[in-house]
Amino acid sequence: MTTDTTGVQLGSGETGSSFLHRVLLETASRFPAELSAAQVPADPRRFKEDFGDVVTRFEAARVATSRRVEVARQLLHLTNASLLLDGAPLLAALEEPVAAPSTQAHRSAARGFVPEVPLDGTVYRGHDVRHALDRLLDAHHLTRAAHRALSWMVERSADGLDLRGHRFALIGAAAELSPAAMLLDAGATVRWLDVRPPAVFSGDLVTTLGGDDVLRQPRAVVAALRAFASEGPVHLGLFAYAPGASRELRLAAAMDAVVRSLGAQVVKSVSLFVSPTSPGELQPEDLAAAAARGQAPAWWQRGFAAARALKGPGSFGAPSTQVARGAISLQGAAYQAAQYLTKLLSSEVLAVDGLGGAPVTVSANVAGITRTRSLSHPLFQVAFEGAPAFGVRIFHPETTRALSGLLMLHDLLNPEAPGATSRAFATEADKARALRSQQVHGGAYDLPWQFESAVRTAAVVGLGRRPDLLFRRARPS
């Protein structure tokens, strides 16, 4: 159960695991023909032990059916109905008006923006960024769809990008992977919404006196966004993160509820980053790469597989619609619920349905595994050292900020982007599938084994290379 009893909460007595189990089980019973392969266990203890497998099977069954968006709507409905604010359903509680918080404007000349991508000790700038993109594509560290989108963006911004006149509101603006600095450098007006104040940035910045807390005071955030959008709808970014005590889930659900309470009168677009440890829908090139690696593993990988340290399969589903088994049990069921329900599925529904019947542009791309503060656990640190032996890249924050920020801008500026309101698709499922295609997964989706078992094996490899990491991290501070 959660220990923080203020702000947005799960229903009484529910944990992240029990909540995720309930909504999956209820939805599977509502769509028995489509979701029979999900095999959601009735026993909560069994679910908690195997939630990674269950969520992946569930998603593999969902994406294989033409009713994938309908299933997502049901899951999102159950999620929204489960969140409370001051004892009332969250969405209803957000309708209660409050005064907008006092703000302060920080204005200076924008530095100017030309794309830069630091990669393996080299900073690629301007048109040369294409070389970095080609290297990542050749290594299967991003999908072809992501490569096309990034190339489009580089071509249009290599000599400078001018975002004057564009207005962005960023919930979680201080997050390590936030694109705030990029947007300000390019001349955009940015509404900073975070509990932490900004560092020194150039450009046009608006902050709340005393900060913003979307988890504890979501009504104030809604009021702040309505005030900022008084001149017209704005681009809204959802980047806040807070680990532990089901906060990942409650915070992600709070941000999603804020979006839905505002409507298209305030929200022009919605952007967020999806974790590669969520159940990712594999692209054809990654299916082929995983199959090739499974047929010809390295000798030491065969040894780990024979000892059952490396476990398969790496993905579940029909041959042409595979979903990566990327969940990490150490991150917990609440983290998986946040990524799956309130980001991955919510973005699909938002891209198809819009807000209140009005279309809205959506950017929801997989961002690479990154050496952020949230992954400072000793297991992750030693696994990062062994990850290259599996062909998996662990990105530095500045690289992920650059790649994911450019992908986001592509989605908002290119009328042919998968989540653009102007892009037409034959079916809802086609649009949902395209929305999932732009992935910077760093090779995590190319493994013939479950990613969690590869992480643990990589930790063994990494510990052999850098045993000091584990001992240094284990010392008390």
Summary of the structure (lengths in Angstrom):
residues: 477
radius of gyration: 21.5
end to end distance: 28.2
largest distance: 64.4
contacts: 1697
relative contact order: 0.15
helix: 49%
strand: 14%
